[in-house]
């Protein structure tokens, strides 16, 4: 079975999609909560997003999010991505000028959509 070069790996290692370090506005909310919150991406890939926000999110929670990633991440023209993700890791702020971070594994996404489309 053919796999892209970035997917091939040494035996025993875990494959990761290439990450692009980019700071973008991100809107998110917990699927069991109300109201949208603002965040800022630190890096994005086709399989996940690392973002910071003053709003804490718990590991294991599912979030809805939308943001506009660069074309090189999604392999197409730039545009808004709406999707769902699962929080897999959180970290406290690394300094007094930073906010807590959360890493979300992308479960599904819909290019060119926003929450108003639903």
Secondary structure, DSSP 8 states (H G I E B T S, - for coil): ----TTT---TT-------EE---EEEEEETTS-S-EEEEEEEE-SSEEEEE-SS---TT-EEEEEE---HHHHTS----EEEEEEEEEEE--SSTTS--EEEEEEEEEEET--GGG-
